Amino acid sequence: MKFTLSWLKDHLETDATLDQICERLTAIGLEVDDVDDKAVYKPFVIAKVLSAEQHPEADRLKVLSVDAGPGVNGGKPLQIVCGAPNARAGLVGALARPGDYVPGIDVTLGVGKIRGVESHGMMCSEKELNMSDDHNGIIDLPVDAPIGTSFAAYAGIDDPVIDINLTPNRPDCTSIYGIARDLAASGLGTLKVPAKPELKLDGDTTVGLTIDLDDEKLCPGFGLRLVRGVRNGPSPAWMQTRLKAIGLRPINALVDITNYMTFDQGRPMHVFDAAKVKGSLTVRRANEGETVLALDTREYKLGPNNVVIADDNGVESIGGIMGGEHSGCDENTVDVLIESALWDPINIAKSGRVLGIITDARYRFERGVDPEYMIPGLDRTTQLVLELCGGTPAKEKIVGYKGYDAKTVDFPFSEVKRLTGLDVSTEESRQILTRLGFVVEGSGERVSVKVPSWRPDVDGKADLVEEVMRIHGVDNIKPEPLENLGTVNGRILTTLQVRTRTAKRALASRGMLEAVTWSFISEEQAKLFGGGSSALKLANPIAADMSDMRPSLLPGLLTAAQRNADKGFGDVAIFEVSGTYETDTPEGQRRVAGGIRRGTASINGAGRMWSNAQKGGGKPVDVFDAKADALAVIEACGLPMANVQIEQGGPSWYHPGRSGTIKMGPKVVLGYFGEFHPKTLSALDVSGALAGFEVYLDAMPEPKKKATRTKPGLELSPFQAVKRDFAFVVGSEIEAGTIVKAATSADRKLITGVNVFDVFEGASLGEGRKSIAIEVLIQPVDKTMTDEDFEALTAKIVANVEKTTGGVLRA
C-alpha cells in the first residue's frame, strides 16, 4: 500500500516528521516496507539560459550561459554544452551541477570537456530525471519560475512515498484515510473528517438496475448514479502527480477519479459511459462460455462462478474486479454512470484467482470494504466528477443494500492484562477503542463493544485486546524470562521427528544433496511403484501428470536425476526424507528416507580421476552403494545393526538379481535397495547407471528406554586381537550372509567381526559348488588365549557353518 506524505496530511493534521510517522506506523502494526524520500531530486535547481551560442566544433551542440541564481557559483553564470534541440536563450529549466547524480542516466556529473569546450553541468530532460519518457528536449518551465530555487519543490516531485506491508486482516488500511485514522488514534495528530458532499440533484437515474442472483451475499448492495453533461479530459496536475507517485498511470479525469477514490477512501468505484449501455444493467452470474473484453484489452472466458454486470449487449463488467472495454469512458463521454457496489469477498478472491486478474479493486473487495461507505462513497465520487468534469447529477439508485448490522462483543477489560501482561487502565482502554471507531457501551470492568463497519476482521475479545495493545504500544511489553522449573525438560521432538533429522544429516554427510520433489505423480508412475489406487487420486490435480499421491519417493528422485543428466550433470547423488502414501488413511502415510545415485556418484568418489582404475572415469554406482546408504540411515537412527538382516531381492521396480530387502527379524521390513529394473527405467524414460534405496523410518521399533542417559564407561581389552581365515566349499545357492551369521554365532563374546573377502567358483570344486572365504576377528576379553583355546573356537566355527550350510572346510 503506497501513499505520499502530502496525501496522508490531507487527512491527518500533524506536525510529526517523516521519520516519526514511519516509526509510529510500524509500532501500530502497519509495518513500513520502504520509504522513498525523493532525496535524489534535492540537488536540482531552476536555472535560466542567458545565451545559447553555436559550438565551434559541432553543428548539433550549443554552448549555453546559464544563470542558476545567487546561491550557485557565486552568482556567476555557468558554461554548459547542450545538444537539446529546444535549447535557446530565455529558456527556464532544471539544472544539474557537477557532483549531482542524474537518475535517468545513472551518472554522477563532473566537469568535462565536450569537443574541446568545458561543460559545468547539464540542463535536464524529463527522462533524465525519471519524470517521464520524454527525451525530445530539456524541460521548458514557465518564464516566471523562481530562478535558484528547488526544482523538485516547484514540480511537486519532492513528496516522499511511503510503502507499508499491509497484512490481509486490515482492509480498513487499504485507504489513506484509514491509515490516517489509525495514526490519529495513536496520538500522532488529529483526523480530518471530511464534510458530507452537498449535491444538487436533478431528476432520477433513468438506467434500470436489477440484481438477479440466487445468493444475495454475492452482491449485498449496488448503487448507481447518472451524471449528465460531463467534460472528460485529462485530470488536474495534482491528481496525476499523486497517482504517478504510487505507480498508477493517469488515463482521463473520470477513470483517474475512480483510482483516486480506491486509494484515498478504500472504495473501489467504476464508471460506465451511459451512451454505450444498452437497456438496463443487471447483476447476475455469467453464462457458461460467456466472454468479455476487459479494460486490459484481454478477453476473458467466464462461467457461472463469476458475477458480472450486464446489459442488452452482454457482459459489461466483471463485478468487483475489472470493467469492460466496450462501456469504458473516453474523451467523447458526455453522460456517465457511477457505480458503487458491494461484493462477496470469497467469490471475488476465487474469480480473480481463476481468471488470473490482479487489480486494486480485487485487492480491496476480497479483503472486505466498508459497507456503510457504499452510498457516501458514491456521493464523494460524484462531487469529484462535478469539480473536475462538471455535469448535472441525478438521484442515486440503490438496490439490495439492507444496512450494516454491527457486531457486538462482550468485553471484560481484564482480558488486556491476561493476554498481554500490560497494565492498561480501564479508562485508557476505553479511549483507545473509541478513538479507533468502536462504540463502547456500559460502565465498569465489563462493557459491550460495537464493531465499526470498516473492521470486518474484529470478531471477539482477543481482537479487541490486540487493538488496545498495538495502540498502547507493543514495545511497552517487558520481556520476562521463562519460569525456571528446576528440572531437566523432557524430550520435545517425537522419535519420528528425531529420526527424520538424523537421516538427513547421515545422508548429507555421505555426499548426497537433499531434493524436494512433488508429493503427487502420474497414474502410470504410481502403478509402476505399487500405487495407482483410486482412493489416492486427486480431485483437482494441478496438472494431468500429477494425478495420484506418490506411493514411493523413487519416481520423483529418478526423474530429477535424469533432468540433471539432461543438463550435463550426470553424476548426481540426491536424497529426500518425506511422506509416501499407501492408503487414504493416516495410517497409510509413511515416513521414508530415499536416495538415488547416478553415474559415478559413488560414496568412494565420482567423476574422472587419475586414481580411478577404470578407463574413462570412475566406477559406476551399483547395488552395494545403495546398500551402504540404506544401512547408514538405519545405523544413524540407532538400531542395533547386529539384528539387521539382508535378504536377496526386492520389489518389482528393482533388478531381481541386484537388489535386497532389509529386515529386523522375520517380519519387520525396514527398507529396500538395489539397482533398478531396465523396464522401470524405460517406463520413466530414464537412463544411465542408477542405484537407489528406501528406508521406512516409521517401521523402526522404538528404542528401549534406559534408566539413565549416562553413557557407560569405555571398556578396552588389554589383550591383542587375532584374525583367522576360513574357506568353505558350499553349494552355489548358499548366500555369503548365511555363512557370516553361522560363524558369528559360534561365540558372540569372543568373535567381534566376520568379513567375506573372497568368492571362487571353478571346475576344481565341481559343478554347483563355490568357495567362500571369511576373515574372523577374535578379541580375547579376560585372558590371553592359548593354542588349545583357538583350536576349540575354530572347531566350533567350522561345526556351526557345516551344520547351517552343509558345506565343508576347504583343504
PyMOL commands that set and color helices and strands:
alter all, ss='L'
color gray80, all
select helices_A, chain A and resi 5-9+18-27+39-41+73-75+151-155+171-174+176-185+216-218+237-245+253-264+274-276+345-355+360-365+371-389+414-420+426-435+461-472+474-476+495-508+523-528+534-536+554-566+586-588+623-636+641-643+678-683+697-699+736-744+763-765+787-805
alter helices_A, ss='H'
color red, helices_A
select strands_A, chain A and resi 2-4+12-13+32-36+45-54+62-67+78-82+92-96+101-102+107-108+112-114+117-119+122-123+161-164+190-191+209-212+221-228+270-273+281-285+291-293+299-301+307-311+314-318+322-323+336-342+392-393+397-399+408-412+439-441+446-450+513-514+520-521+548-549+573-581+589-598+644-648+654-664+668-676+690-696+722-731+751-760+769-778+808-809
alter strands_A, ss='S'
color yellow, strands_A
deselect
rebuild
show_as cartoon
